[in-house]
């Protein structure tokens, strides 16, 4: 029983290492200790934020790799428009991840203010 728990814990951390090596840590080492340390810290922060975003969107993305989360939620094919000191994000019509993205935005930033009617 204890061996099974230990093995599962090792398997999870190995998946995290593999995910980091295939994304932000692919360019290590640089030859400078400070640069490597900074890259590692930023990579882990980005990894944790990406994991948190995926957990907030949908249960299906909670265990996805960083590349999948980036492709489905972070890399949004949207258009930003500004008018009268307001920034509007126009998401593509019939985009399959619109609900996930809107839920993530609402949970992270709160509900957007209502649009004024003229």
QUISUL-V730937 format. One record per residue. N is the residue number from 1. PSI is psi as a letter, one per 20 degrees, with the letter a starting at -180 (* if undefined). OMEGA is omega in whole degrees, 0 to 359 (* if undefined). Layout:
n;psi;omega
N;PSI;OMEGA
N;PSI;OMEGA
//
This chain:
n;psi;omega
1;g;180
2;h;179
3;h;179
4;g;178
5;g;179
6;g;179
7;g;178
8;g;178
9;g;178
10;h;180
11;h;180
12;g;182
13;h;176
14;h;177
15;h;178
16;g;179
17;g;180
18;g;180
19;g;179
20;h;180
21;h;180
22;i;179
23;d;190
24;h;183
25;j;181
26;i;185
27;j;177
28;q;350
29;q;181
30;i;183
31;i;178
32;p;184
33;g;183
34;h;179
35;g;178
36;g;180
37;g;179
38;g;180
39;g;180
40;g;180
41;g;180
42;h;179
43;g;180
44;h;177
45;g;179
46;g;178
47;g;181
48;g;178
49;h;178
50;g;177
51;g;180
52;g;179
53;g;180
54;h;179
55;h;179
56;h;184
57;f;183
58;q;179
59;h;180
60;h;180
61;i;184
62;h;181
63;j;181
64;r;177
65;r;180
66;h;180
67;h;179
68;g;179
69;g;179
70;g;182
71;h;187
72;h;186
73;g;188
74;g;180
75;n;186
76;p;176
77;m;185
78;r;178
79;p;179
80;p;178
81;q;176
82;p;180
83;p;178
84;l;178
85;k;177
86;p;177
87;p;181
88;p;177
89;o;179
90;o;177
91;q;181
92;q;178
93;p;177
94;k;177
95;p;187
96;h;182
97;j;183
98;g;181
99;g;178
100;g;182
101;g;179
102;g;177
103;g;178
104;g;179
105;g;181
106;g;180
107;h;182
108;h;188
109;i;184
110;r;181
111;p;176
112;q;180
113;q;180
114;q;179
115;p;180
116;p;177
117;p;182
118;*;*
//
